[in-house]
Amino acid sequence: MLSTVTAVFLHKDDSAELSVSELLERANIRSANDPILTGGDIAIGSEDERNADPCTSRGCMWGKYTDGKVYVPYYITNHFSDREKAIIVRGLESFSSFSCIRFRPTQSNDRDWLSIESQNGCYSFVGRRGGKQVVSLARSGCLYHGTVQHELLHALGFNHEQTRSDRDNHIRVMLQNVQSGMEHNFNKIATLNQGTPYDYNSVMQYHKYAFSKNNQPTMVPIPNANVSFGNAKEMSRNDIARLNTLYKCCECPHEHIIKKYIYTYTH
């Protein structure tokens, strides 16, 4: 029979200590009715989209209004409790702290909107697709600030850091350690880098053991193999800079605004 101390230890939730990429990998358990996923959490309409970046192949940005803001309508389904909705809204509203993106509740005349639902795992399509667009934030595993930001960045047009076309200058992918059938998650595509450097601290960078079949690294940073990466729990400065550049926000936020945002959302 387990002692009380042992039982508490075994049931301790370590999720708060995990990076966004670790949370995503833990949460995403697939079922037959789910959309096709690539990269672990990117929904695609067909297998033909697996090797293409929809933001460069068909355009994907949300439109800007005359006031300079980009309004993205959303609807949060009744899958969530009030506490869970608050976590989602906090993630949505964080974008207004450092960009011209404004997520707002849907209105009757909206043609395109994000439907935030609790499906199997965490996933999103990349960029604006038209009509109802599902962003899944499963109640069990996805309701963390950084995870919400990660999926919303997908919906705004961004892919994973490790799929950048210049990634081979910064990481070495160890395909021999990747689970069979998961190799496509490391395909390179033309991503929206916006002139920013490769960012090991991006909330879009997966951890070094992502999709590993043998507990060996699937990615190794180069030239310094000891560089820490894939540990982000929220958007980085480069993530913010790319977002502002892509959507041509009037001006990138000054450093003190970024510092205020980081302090606000980590305390």
Beta strands, then each sheet from edge to edge (+ up, - down):
strand 1: 36-38
strand 2: 42-44
strand 3: 70-76
strand 4: 101-105
strand 5: 113-117
strand 6: 122-125
strand 7: 132-137
strand 8: 171-173
strand 9: 219-221
sheet 1: 1+ 2- 6- 7+ 5+ 3+ 4+
sheet 2: 8+ 9-
end
